[in-house]
């Protein structure tokens, strides 16, 4: 089939790579978001999807609004569009361009975790599993009929970053099966149960602010879910401190008020939560480097009774 690839996030790179190398299909074009300023120097940087496509001579377009590029999309003469982490809602006019429709590769078990941050949501909410759902797109936000679903267990030590990479690697096999089913002319379609839907908006750094009145279990999941983005942080005196890695101690008795440091030594910075304790193992003070708790305490001595906010 002639495939139009529509995506921006790096999670789509393994799927694009498979499409570029399989003899079953031909990538006739790539649509991605415009180049954006990155870093402190705000260097204009292209999406890696664009870099990969141009490296093999695939035409790339970067419309600010895809709904205004319908005629350009038609010119690719694609049979189907594959959409992965593109970052824009597709209008009906866009959805109608490829005769076989637009398939979205979504990284959750729909209808759970519709929206912009399904990977982080699955860890944060304590889900036992997640996966890749491939669906026929409609004008809603992740509301289309499901073509197929592949499940993936969530490990106890998974972070948002590690789970992102696992799902990215799982997606090509799911996509291959989905396109094979589409080629039969009678692919399965399962309507989503909207009553079971949950929604996840785009995350900001403020979402990672630690509230010590929550349980250690909840905060441990939050730290894993938001690593590396958007990160989690609290205030140490008048400085922001990022928390990169922590250990949950759920059944501690007689904890002091939430946010109170119970102990601080080479084994970690032990902090009281709404219930249980959280042992901070890797932290980073504002303007500093990421350090183990032991190394951090050499330059920032703490003691029992100090307070984190």
C-alpha positions in Angstrom: 0.0 0.0 0.0 1.0 3.6 -0.5 1.4 5.1 3.0 1.4 8.7 4.2 3.1 8.9 7.5 1.9 11.7 9.8 3.8 12.1 13.1 6.2 14.3 15.1 7.2 12.6 18.3 10.2 10.3 18.5 7.9 7.4 19.6 7.0 7.1 15.9 10.6 6.5 14.7 10.6 2.7 14.9 7.3 2.5 13.0 8.5 4.9 10.3 11.7 2.8 10.1 9.7 -0.4 9.6 7.6 1.3 6.9 10.7 2.5 5.1 12.2 -1.0 5.0 9.3 -3.4 4.5 8.6 -4.6 1.0 4.9 -4.6 1.7 4.4 -0.9 1.7 5.7 2.4 0.2 6.0 5.6 2.2 5.0 8.3 -0.3 5.3 11.2 2.0 5.7 12.4 5.6 3.8 15.2 7.4 5.3 16.5 10.6 5.1 19.7 12.7 7.2 22.7 11.8 10.8 23.0 13.2 10.9 24.5 16.7 13.4 26.4 18.8 15.1 24.0 21.3 17.3 24.6 24.3 18.6 27.7 26.0 20.0 29.1 22.7 16.6 28.4 21.0 18.2 26.7 18.0 15.7 25.9 15.3 15.5 22.1 15.3 13.6 19.7 13.0 11.7 16.7 14.3 13.7 13.5 14.0 10.9 12.1 11.9 11.7 14.8 9.3 15.5 14.1 9.5 14.9 10.3 8.9 12.5 10.9 6.0 14.8 13.4 4.2 17.7 11.0 4.6 16.1 8.5 2.3 14.6 11.0 -0.1 11.0 11.0 1.1 9.1 14.3 0.6 8.2 16.1 3.9 5.7 18.8 4.4 5.3 20.8 7.7 2.0 22.7 7.6 1.4 24.9 10.6 -2.2 23.7 10.4 -2.8 20.4 8.6 -6.4 21.3 7.9 -5.1 23.9 5.5 -3.0 21.4 3.6 -5.7 19.1 2.1 -4.7 19.6 -1.5 -1.1 18.9 -0.7 -2.1 15.7 1.1 -4.2 14.6 -1.9 -1.2 15.0 -4.1 0.6 12.2 -2.3 -2.1 9.8 -3.7 -1.8 7.6 -0.6 -4.0 4.6 0.1 -3.8 5.0 3.9 -2.4 7.4 6.5 -0.6 6.3 9.6 -0.7 8.8 12.4 1.6 8.6 15.5 2.0 11.4 18.0 1.4 14.1 15.5 0.2 16.8 17.9 -2.8 18.2 15.9 -6.5 17.1 15.6 -7.3 16.0 12.1 -10.4 17.6 10.5 -13.0 15.5 8.5 -11.5 16.9 5.3 -8.1 15.5 6.2 -9.5 12.2 7.4 -11.3 11.7 4.1 -8.1 12.1 1.9 -6.8 8.5 2.0 -9.4 6.1 0.6 -8.7 3.5 3.3 -8.7 6.0 6.1 -6.3 7.2 8.7 -5.0 4.8 11.3 -3.8 6.1 14.7 -1.2 4.3 16.8 -2.1 5.2 20.4 -0.1 4.1 23.4 -2.8 3.0 25.8 -5.5 0.4 26.0 -8.3 2.5 24.7 -10.7 3.8 25.9 -8.5 4.2 28.9 -6.2 7.2 28.8 -7.4 9.1 25.8 -5.4 12.2 25.2 -1.9 13.6 25.2 0.0 11.7 28.0 -1.2 8.1 28.1 2.1 6.6 29.0 2.6 8.8 32.1 -1.0 8.3 33.1 -0.7 4.5 33.1 2.2 4.5 35.6 0.8 7.4 37.7 -2.5 5.6 38.1 -1.0 2.3 39.1 -2.2 0.3 36.0 -0.9 -3.2 35.8 -0.6 -3.1 32.0 -0.8 -0.8 29.0 -0.2 -1.3 25.3 -0.7 -0.2 21.7 -4.1 0.4 20.2 -4.5 0.9 16.5 -7.8 2.6 15.6 -9.7 4.1 12.7 -9.6 7.8 13.3 -12.6 10.0 13.5 -13.0 13.7 14.5 -13.0 13.0 18.2 -10.0 12.8 20.5 -8.9 9.1 20.4 -12.6 8.0 20.0 -12.4 6.0 16.8 -13.2 2.3 16.3 -10.5 -0.1 17.4 -8.8 -2.3 14.8 -6.5 -4.1 17.1 -4.8 -3.9 20.5 -1.5 -5.3 21.9 -1.0 -5.5 25.6 2.2 -4.8 27.6 2.7 -5.4 31.3 4.1 -2.4 33.3 7.2 -3.3 35.3 7.6 -2.1 38.9 10.6 -0.1 37.9 9.2 1.3 34.6 9.5 5.1 34.2 7.7 7.3 31.6 10.9 7.1 29.6 11.4 3.3 29.7 7.8 2.6 29.0 7.8 5.1 26.1 10.7 3.1 24.5 9.1 -0.3 25.1 5.8 0.9 23.4 7.8 2.5 20.5 9.4 -0.9 19.8 6.1 -2.7 20.2 4.3 -0.5 17.7 5.8 -1.7 14.4 4.6 -5.3 14.8 1.1 -4.1 15.7 1.2 -1.8 12.7 2.2 -4.6 10.4 -0.7 -6.8 11.6 -3.1 -3.9 11.3 -2.1 -3.1 7.7 -2.4 -6.8 6.8 -5.9 -6.8 8.2 -6.7 -3.6 6.3 -5.5 -5.2 3.1 -8.0 -8.0 3.4 -10.8 -5.5 2.7 -12.7 -6.6 5.9 -10.7 -5.4 8.9 -12.3 -5.7 12.3 -13.9 -2.6 13.9 -14.8 -2.5 17.6 -16.6 0.5 19.0 -15.1 2.0 22.1 -17.2 2.1 25.3 -17.3 5.8 26.1 -18.5 5.1 29.6 -15.1 3.6 30.4 -13.1 6.4 28.9 -10.5 8.4 30.9 -8.8 11.5 29.6 -5.3 12.9 30.0 -4.4 16.4 29.1 -1.0 17.7 28.1 1.4 17.8 31.0 3.2 20.8 32.4 6.0 21.1 34.9 3.5 22.2 37.5 1.9 18.8 37.3 5.2 17.4 38.8 5.1 19.5 42.0 5.2 17.1 44.9 2.3 17.3 47.5 3.7 15.5 50.5 0.2 14.9 52.0 -0.3 12.2 49.3 0.7 8.6 50.1 4.3 7.4 49.5 2.9 4.8 47.0 1.2 7.6 45.0 4.2 9.8 45.0 6.5 6.9 44.0 4.4 6.2 41.0 4.3 9.9 40.1 8.1 10.2 40.2 8.5 7.2 37.9 5.7 8.3 35.6 7.1 11.8 35.2 10.7 10.7 34.5 12.1 12.2 32.4 9.2 14.6 31.6 7.8 16.8 33.1 9.8 15.7 36.1 8.9 16.0 39.8 10.1 18.6 42.3 9.7 20.2 45.7 11.1 23.1 47.6 14.1 22.7 49.9 14.3 26.0 51.9 14.2 28.6 49.1 15.5 26.3 46.3 13.7 24.0 43.9 14.8 20.4 44.2 14.1 17.8 41.4 13.5 14.2 42.4 14.9 11.7 39.9 14.6 8.4 41.8 13.0 7.4 45.0 12.1 4.2 47.0 8.7 3.7 48.5 8.4 2.5 52.1 4.6 2.1 52.4 4.1 0.6 55.9 6.1 2.9 58.1 4.5 3.6 61.5 4.1 6.9 63.4 5.3 9.2 60.6 5.7 12.8 61.5 3.9 15.5 59.5 4.1 15.2 55.7 7.2 16.7 54.2 9.4 16.2 57.3 12.8 14.7 56.8 13.1 11.6 59.0 16.7 10.9 58.3 19.4 12.0 55.8 22.5 9.8 55.2 24.3 7.8 52.6 21.2 5.5 52.3 19.0 8.4 51.1 16.8 11.3 52.3 13.9 9.7 54.1 10.7 11.9 53.9 7.4 11.5 55.6 4.3 11.4 53.4 0.6 11.4 54.0 1.1 7.7 54.6 4.3 5.8 54.5 7.8 7.2 53.8 9.6 8.1 50.6 13.4 7.6 50.4 14.9 10.0 47.9 17.8 8.4 46.1 18.7 10.8 43.3 18.0 14.5 43.4 19.1 17.7 41.7 19.1 21.2 43.2 18.2 24.2 41.0 21.2 25.0 38.9 23.1 21.9 40.0 23.8 18.4 38.7 21.9 15.2 39.2 23.4 13.5 42.3 23.0 10.5 44.5 21.6 11.4 47.9 25.0 10.7 49.5 26.8 13.1 47.1 24.1 15.7 47.4 24.3 15.7 51.3 28.0 16.4 51.2 27.3 19.9 49.7 23.8 20.3 51.2 23.7 18.8 54.7 20.2 18.0 56.0 19.0 16.5 59.3 15.9 15.0 60.8 13.2 17.6 61.3 14.1 19.7 58.2 11.0 20.3 56.0 10.4 19.9 52.3 7.6 21.8 50.7 
